[in-house]
Amino acid sequence: MCNVGKYTSDERWPNGAYVGLQDAFFGQMFPERFEFPVLYKNLGHNRFKDVTAEVGLCPLSWSGDATFADLNGDGWPDLYILNMQGHDHYFENQGGKKFVDKTDEYFPRTPWGTMGIKFFDYDNDGRMDLFLTDMHSDMMGTRTPDEEKIKTPPEHIEQESYLGGPAETFIFGNAFFHNLGGGKFEEISDRLNVENYWPWGVSVGDLNADGWEDIFISSGMSFPFRYGINSMLLNNRGEKFLDAEFVLGIEPRRGGQTHAPWFDLDCSKEGLGKKPCAGQEGIITVMASRSSRSSAMFDLDNDGDLDLVTNDFNTEPQVFISDLAQRKAIRWLKVVLVGTTSNRNGLGAWVRLHAGGQVYTKYDDGKSGYLSQSVLPLYFGLGDAQKIDRVEVAWPSGRKQVVTDGLQENRTIKITETR
């Protein structure tokens, strides 16, 4: 369970809300404001135990998200914990008994203000790559629309006393770590065109069912900043991600509604809020740009293509229904895992689908982005493959299972762990 930190004082406003700290966004400079993430061990019978300290987890970070992946292939899920303002932490699982911080070994430079995370195999080489979105670095100085696809300019980067470490140990923008195997990663975010502005959660799935995983990034800062677009990045066969939010109708927002009413302000009273009141009198309605913070990608209408739902900040969600299946014939397979010795949803299982001379690899982490989770079927787009040869499952229990029967395209199959 992720925790962030203390943003408010113990003082309250007349309406009962706690008064925010004036230096709330300098919280990383005050260790006493940290709130540790917590690892709860399931004891069974609806009981859990806090084992955070016992297993060696003590990341000093303002964490909004975390995920797990078995990077070294030893069958034990490792843990990556984000930090909104400072270094991320990667912990390697030592046989289920303790975690050891291996951040410097695998990821010596991480984004400074990470908000979203997803491990997935973007180039179909069978290894989990890592995509991280960095929102807080984008708060360093203003950016014009034509600068949204670049990292934070050096002249905007804060002093090291504020950063919590040397500037050269951070990436000031999104990061994409290509897994080279053997515990080696290379950071190729700019080469892949995955930089964007004000990113939050990230969801991954094969939106065009071509066999290559695509990326959606929920984006925008809302009040008092200008509008920022959500990013839809289509995977061009593992070579590069292509901007497609305007092509697919995700932007502009429905009806061009880029702003929404935020709050009413009485300009006749003294105190805060005088900037919006400039040149105006009486009660005014302050508007704010709309923004999305998280999303989930799944087949909402069960027609075989993936749809998208966003959770927006202080406004209604957006629901995007894909019409891909109505426009063309597509091939896909959905896989539902049922654990017996392993956990009931098969979380932590590796699933490899062989079709058309390709191998498609997924790690069942149940994850669909910042502030959203999913245990929906694993979705495999099959591209032009005419036949599914087999599906291999490596269960968390260590059992291996191969399925060759009943593998018809455009079906949902259930694989139950053999005892």
HELIX and SHEET records of a PDB file:
HELIX    1   1 ALA A   24  MET A   29  5                                   6    
HELIX    2   2 PRO A   31  ARG A   33  5                                   3    
HELIX    3   3 THR A  103  TYR A  106  1                                   4    
HELIX    4   4 HIS A  136  MET A  139  5                                   4    
HELIX    5   5 PRO A  145  GLU A  147  5                                   3    
HELIX    6   6 PRO A  154  HIS A  156  5                                   3    
HELIX    7   7 GLU A  160  LEU A  163  1                                   4    
HELIX    8   8 ALA A  167  THR A  169  5                                   3    
HELIX    9   9 SER A  189  LEU A  192  1                                   4    
HELIX   10  10 ARG A  254  GLY A  256  5                                   3    
HELIX   11  11 LEU A  324  ARG A  327  1                                   4    
SHEET    1   A 2 THR A   8  ARG A  12  0                                        
SHEET    2   A 2 TYR A  18  GLY A  20 -1                                        
SHEET    1   B 2 TYR A  40  GLY A  44  0                                        
SHEET    2   B 2 ARG A  47  ASP A  50 -1                                        
SHEET    1   C 4 ALA A  66  ALA A  69  0                                        
SHEET    2   C 4 ASP A  78  ILE A  81 -1                                        
SHEET    3   C 4 HIS A  89  GLN A  94 -1                                        
SHEET    4   C 4 LYS A  98  ASP A 101 -1                                        
SHEET    1   D 2 THR A 110  PRO A 111  0                                        
SHEET    2   D 2 PHE A 170  ILE A 171  1                                        
SHEET    1   E 4 THR A 114  PHE A 120  0                                        
SHEET    2   E 4 ASP A 129  ASP A 134 -1                                        
SHEET    3   E 4 ALA A 175  GLY A 181 -1                                        
SHEET    4   E 4 LYS A 184  GLU A 187 -1                                        
SHEET    1   F 4 PRO A 199  GLY A 205  0                                        
SHEET    2   F 4 ASP A 214  SER A 219 -1                                        
SHEET    3   F 4 SER A 231  ASN A 235 -1                                        
SHEET    4   F 4 PHE A 241  ASP A 243 -1                                        
SHEET    1   G 2 HIS A 259  ASP A 266  0                                        
SHEET    2   G 2 ILE A 283  SER A 289 -1                                        
SHEET    1   H 3 SER A 292  PHE A 298  0                                        
SHEET    2   H 3 ASP A 307  ASP A 312 -1                                        
SHEET    3   H 3 GLN A 318  PHE A 320 -1                                        
SHEET    1   I 3 LEU A 378  GLY A 381  0                                        
SHEET    2   I 3 TRP A 332  VAL A 338 -1                                        
SHEET    3   I 3 ARG A 411  THR A 416  1                                        
SHEET    1   J 4 GLN A 358  TYR A 363  0                                        
SHEET    2   J 4 TRP A 350  ALA A 355 -1                                        
SHEET    3   J 4 ILE A 388  ALA A 394 -1                                        
SHEET    4   J 4 LYS A 400  VAL A 403 -1                                        
END                                                                             
